[in-house]
Amino acid sequence: MIKRNLLVMGLAVLLNACGFQLRGTGTNELSLKELDVSARNAYGETVTQLRQTLENSGVHVYNGATYKLILTDEKETQRNISYASAGRASDVELNTALYFEVQGRDNLPLMGDKIQVQKVVSHDGNNLVGSDSETLQVRKEMRRELIQRMMTRLQMLTPEKLAALQQTADNKAKADADALKAAQEYEDNTPKQSPVEVPVE
């Protein structure tokens, strides 16, 4: 019995040393230690679960953090991809797309993208309640996958990457401000033509 336990422990250590992890047991350690997270649907399930996942990963989530993650939109759609003989859909493709933006200092946008998850479910026209229940369950699984993919994206945001994105955003903001100022100065310095007076006969 002792030998078996030692063997199991030894294998676990060896597999861990090789980088092997069971799916869903890996850590979500992020370089970001604080983040402001918001969404159009401020109390929606996605943003709520994302906040919890971030906090469980050691990220301090609060309003006013230097970097902001904004979930700008979330769209759920579905389409029939096959039909039963009676004309009712037998296979339905569920799709969820999550659009997001990361902002830095001065609320300047650093990056934006979307994450998309698709699943196919069978739809039984003779068991609508069961089919609807399965669809809801699959939607929950898709939400968890969306959050996991978002965490993977956030893991890629190293301090160096964020600094480079911030520098690019600062340069663009300065260039836009300089261009606006130059256009305003040009307009101010351009002589205004007086309206042509039409002689009264």
BELNORBEL-V382436 format. One record per residue. RES is the residue in one small letter. SS is DSSP state (hx for helix, st for strand, lp for the rest). PSI is psi as a letter, one per 20 degrees, with the letter a starting at -180 (NA if undefined). Layout:
[[RES/SS/PSI] [RES/SS/PSI]]
This chain:
[[m/lp/g] [i/hx/g] [k/hx/h] [r/hx/g] [n/hx/g] [l/hx/h] [l/hx/g] [v/hx/g] [m/hx/g] [g/hx/g] [l/hx/h] [a/hx/g] [v/hx/g] [l/hx/g] [l/hx/h] [n/hx/h] [a/hx/h] [c/lp/i] [g/lp/j] [f/lp/p] [q/lp/q] [l/lp/q] [r/lp/p] [g/lp/i] [t/lp/i] [g/lp/q] [t/lp/q] [n/lp/l] [e/lp/p] [l/lp/q] [s/lp/h] [l/lp/p] [k/lp/i] [e/st/q] [l/st/p] [d/st/o] [v/st/p] [s/st/r] [a/st/q] [r/lp/g] [n/lp/n] [a/lp/h] [y/lp/k] [g/lp/r] [e/hx/h] [t/hx/g] [v/hx/h] [t/hx/g] [q/hx/h] [l/hx/g] [r/hx/g] [q/hx/g] [t/hx/g] [l/hx/g] [e/hx/h] [n/hx/i] [s/lp/j] [g/lp/j] [v/lp/p] [h/st/o] [v/st/o] [y/lp/q] [n/lp/p] [g/lp/j] [a/lp/q] [t/lp/g] [y/lp/q] [k/st/p] [l/st/o] [i/st/o] [l/st/n] [t/st/h] [d/st/q] [e/st/p] [k/st/p] [e/st/p] [t/st/r] [q/st/q] [r/st/q] [n/st/p] [i/st/i] [s/st/q] [y/st/q] [a/lp/r] [s/lp/h] [a/lp/i] [g/lp/i] [r/lp/q] [a/st/p] [s/st/h] [d/st/p] [v/st/p] [e/st/p] [l/st/p] [n/st/p] [t/st/p] [a/st/p] [l/st/o] [y/st/p] [f/st/r] [e/st/q] [v/st/p] [q/st/q] [g/lp/b] [r/hx/q] [d/hx/k] [n/hx/k] [l/lp/p] [p/st/p] [l/st/h] [m/st/q] [g/st/q] [d/st/a] [k/st/q] [i/st/p] [q/st/p] [v/st/p] [q/st/q] [k/st/q] [v/st/p] [v/st/q] [s/st/p] [h/lp/o] [d/lp/o] [g/lp/i] [n/lp/i] [n/lp/m] [l/hx/h] [v/hx/g] [g/hx/h] [s/hx/g] [d/hx/h] [s/hx/g] [e/hx/g] [t/hx/g] [l/hx/g] [q/hx/g] [v/hx/h] [r/hx/h] [k/hx/g] [e/hx/h] [m/hx/h] [r/hx/g] [r/hx/h] [e/hx/h] [l/hx/g] [i/hx/g] [q/hx/h] [r/hx/h] [m/hx/g] [m/hx/h] [t/hx/g] [r/hx/g] [l/hx/h] [q/hx/h] [m/lp/i] [l/lp/n] [t/lp/r] [p/hx/h] [e/hx/g] [k/hx/g] [l/hx/h] [a/hx/g] [a/hx/g] [l/hx/h] [q/hx/g] [q/hx/g] [t/hx/g] [a/hx/g] [d/hx/g] [n/hx/g] [k/hx/g] [a/hx/g] [k/hx/g] [a/hx/g] [d/hx/g] [a/hx/g] [d/hx/g] [a/hx/g] [l/hx/g] [k/hx/g] [a/hx/g] [a/hx/h] [q/hx/g] [e/hx/h] [y/hx/g] [e/hx/h] [d/hx/h] [n/hx/i] [t/lp/p] [p/lp/p] [k/lp/p] [q/lp/p] [s/lp/q] [p/lp/q] [v/lp/p] [e/lp/p] [v/lp/o] [p/lp/q] [v/lp/p] [e/lp/NA]]
